[in-house]
Amino acid sequence: MRSIILLAATGLLLAGGAAAQTRHTTYRQSASRQSGDRPAATCTAGTLTRIRVSKIKPGGSMAGFRDAVAAHTHWYQSHGYRIDQRVAPVMTSGKGRMEISRDEVMTLATSTDVPREKRDAGWTAFVAKYKANSTIERETIVCLPA
């Protein structure tokens, strides 16, 4: 079965010139190696957006993953940080029809960087929810045009 990430807007934006970077090291390391600047300085015509495809673990659930996303968003907002996070279904094709994947999900997130020293027990709790329910399979940073 072939997995298809069905998010037409992302596909069109990438085809239309959005800069993309696959994460092999931490984003800060990678961006500074490429530009010598802060990551935001490399994306002046858009918004840095992190796109992740996650796989739901055995014993985890899509509902548990969505709870992690909600806790993540709540933590950012309650601590005064900006975040816009969206969850999109991953579509699979097989046997001549499209279906929503039961074990893969995509998130698109734009947010403010949070210094490590600001991460607290609430941060640890939402990260634990993600880890209990999913693993990140692929991650890409794009400069999403405004």
N, C-alpha and C positions, 0 to 999 in steps of 0.2 A: 504494500500500500504506500502510495506516495503522499507525503505531507505537503500541504500547500498552505502558506500563511496568507489568509484572505484579509488583507487590509489594503484595499485599492489605493487609498490616499497615500499610504507610505510607499507603495510601489511606484506610484506616479511621481511622488516627490523625489525619490531616489533616482528615478530615470530622468527627472527634470533638473538634476544638478545638485541635489543635496549632497554635501560631503559626508562620507561614511567612514567609520574606523572600527574594525573588529578588535575586540579587547583580547589581548594576549598577556598583558601585564596590567598593573593598575592603570586606570585612566590618566591619573595625574602624571605618572611616569611616562606613559606613551605620548601624551599631548606635549609635555615639556621637551621630550626628545625631538618631536617633529617641529615645533614652533619656537622653542626657547621662551615661550610666553605662558601666561596662565591660560587654561583651556578656553575660557570665554573669549579671550582675545583672538582665538582662531575662528570664531563663529560670529562675525560682526553683522551678517545679513540675515540672521535667523536666531533660533533658540536651540541650545544644546539639548538633545533629547536622547535618553537612554532607552534602547529597545531590547527587551529580554524575551527569550522564549524559554519557558520553564516546563519541566516534566513533573507531573504529580507522582509522588513516591507511592509504592505499595503501602497501604495503611494510611496514607494521606488522602485528602479529598479536595475537590474544586471549591467546596464551601469553606474548608479550612484555609485554602489559599486566598480566597476573597476576604476572609476574616483578617489574614495577615496584611493584605493591601489596605483594608480599612484602618487597622491599627497603625500601620506605617503612615498613612495620610493624617490620621488624628495626631500622632506624635509630632510630625512636622508642624502642623497648624497650631497645636497647643503650646509649642515652644517658640512660636514666632517666625518659623521658616516657611518659605514659599514652596509649594509642591502642586503639580497638576499631574495626576496619575490616572491612566486609563487602562482598562483590561479589555482585550480583544480575543475572541475565540480563534483557535487555529482550526482550519478546515482540512479534512483529509478526503482524498478521492479513492474510490475503489468500487469495483463492481458497477461502474457506470454512473455513480451518484456521489454527491458531496455530503459530508456529514461533519458535525462539530466533533472535534477530538475530545475524548473523555480524559486523556492524560497529558495534553499539552495546552499551554495558554501563553498569550503574549501580553506584555505590559509595555506601555510607553510612558515615560516619566520625564518631566522637566522639574528641576528643583534647585534650591539653593544648596551650596556645599555646607555640610555641618562639620565643624572642627571636631576632631576625635575627643577632646576634653569635654565637649558638651554632650556626648553620648552617655546616657544614664540607664537606669534599670528599665525604663519604658522602651528605650531603644533596643536593649537586649531582649526584651519580651517580644517585640514584633519580629525581630530577626529570628528568634527561636520558632515563632509560628511559621515563618517561611521555611525554615530548615526542617520542621516536622512534616511539612506537606509537600515540599518540592525541591528540586535541584535546578539550577540555571544551566540550560544546555547551550545556549548561544546568547551573546551580548554584543550589541553594536551601539556606538555613539554616532548620531547623525547631527548635522547642522540643519535643522528643519527650517525651511524658508518662512519668513514672516508673511 
